[in-house]
């Protein structure tokens, strides 16, 4: 199912405990729905604008781009995968912390 935003996709696809795990351990250990390049490519293609907005927000906050995105700029498949994983991790951290603060 497609959602209006990548953040909405995350909150409707993963339980809070799963989001906390994504925030703590990242996606490289394997997150259902974001394991295979075909999955991350589909997510990137659908949520491309959202993902780039999230990256821009991160760049404004930190003044830099995540190194694992930069190192994959020359490989389209790897870049799309890195973008999806980075944004999932970034938003999962934000969502997990906002829930704990509430």
Phi, psi and omega per residue, in radians:
X1 nan 2.380 3.139
X2 -1.668 2.464 -3.141
X3 -2.019 2.915 -3.082
X4 -1.159 -0.460 -3.126
X5 -2.534 2.839 3.104
X6 -1.145 -0.650 3.100
X7 -1.083 -0.748 3.099
X8 -1.119 -0.692 3.066
X9 -0.989 -0.841 -3.118
X10 -1.093 -0.831 -3.063
X11 -1.199 -0.423 3.125
X12 -1.654 -0.204 -3.099
X13 -1.777 -0.577 -3.037
X14 -2.093 2.460 3.055
X15 -1.254 2.844 -3.125
X16 -1.003 -0.719 3.125
X17 -1.087 -0.654 3.099
X18 -1.177 -0.706 3.093
X19 -1.110 -0.684 3.088
X20 -1.100 -0.699 3.094
X21 -1.132 -0.716 3.099
X22 -1.082 -0.769 -3.142
X23 -1.109 -0.676 -3.064
X24 -1.433 -0.757 -3.005
X25 -1.879 -0.219 -3.099
X26 1.440 -3.100 -3.099
X27 -1.649 -0.268 -3.027
X28 -1.116 -0.371 3.101
X29 -1.334 -0.177 3.106
X30 1.885 1.930 3.098
X31 -2.126 2.122 -3.125
X32 -0.870 2.246 -3.130
X33 1.599 -0.159 3.124
X34 -2.389 0.599 -3.104
X35 -1.643 -0.874 -3.018
X36 -1.595 2.609 3.111
X37 -1.000 -0.609 3.121
X38 -1.086 -0.640 3.124
X39 -1.230 -0.818 -3.108
X40 -1.232 -0.556 3.073
X41 -1.140 -0.770 3.104
X42 -1.078 -0.758 3.113
X43 -1.102 -0.780 3.122
X44 -1.045 -0.841 -3.096
X45 -1.064 -0.662 -3.107
X46 -1.360 -0.709 -3.038
X47 -1.871 0.382 -3.045
X48 -0.852 -0.893 -3.109
X49 -1.066 -0.778 3.107
X50 -1.041 -0.804 -3.095
X51 -1.089 -0.727 3.125
X52 -1.215 -0.589 3.046
X53 -1.118 -0.707 3.112
X54 -1.120 -0.770 3.106
X55 -1.089 -0.736 3.105
X56 -1.070 -0.726 3.098
X57 -1.056 -0.779 3.112
X58 -1.068 -0.775 3.140
X59 -1.098 -0.660 3.105
X60 -1.158 -0.646 -3.129
X61 -1.281 -0.639 -2.999
X62 -1.929 -0.361 -3.094
X63 1.413 0.172 -3.136
X64 -2.581 2.945 3.033
X65 -1.770 2.593 3.086
X66 -1.023 2.369 -3.054
X67 -1.055 -0.623 -3.098
X68 -1.325 -0.248 2.972
X69 -1.403 -0.787 -3.138
X70 -1.020 -0.766 -3.086
X71 -1.211 -0.239 3.140
X72 -1.890 0.242 -3.107
X73 -1.075 -0.484 -3.072
X74 -1.581 0.030 -3.136
X75 -2.246 1.878 -3.046
X76 -0.954 -0.796 -3.121
X77 -1.154 -0.828 3.139
X78 -1.120 -0.681 3.121
X79 -1.087 -0.839 3.138
X80 -1.069 -0.710 3.105
X81 -1.095 -0.809 -3.139
X82 -1.090 -0.704 3.124
X83 -1.098 -0.801 -3.140
X84 -1.111 -0.824 -3.124
X85 -1.101 -0.800 -3.141
X86 -1.035 -0.849 -3.093
X87 -1.156 -0.651 3.075
X88 -1.091 -0.779 -3.137
X89 -1.156 -0.749 -3.133
X90 -1.100 -0.838 3.140
X91 -1.239 -0.641 3.113
X92 -1.068 -0.723 3.093
X93 -1.082 -0.802 3.130
X94 -1.075 -0.809 -3.123
X95 -1.162 -0.736 -3.134
X96 -1.130 -0.718 -3.135
X97 -1.256 -0.639 3.136
X98 -1.204 -0.545 3.112
X99 -1.248 -0.686 3.136
X100 -1.228 -0.541 -3.129
X101 -1.314 -0.451 -3.096
X102 -1.290 nan nan
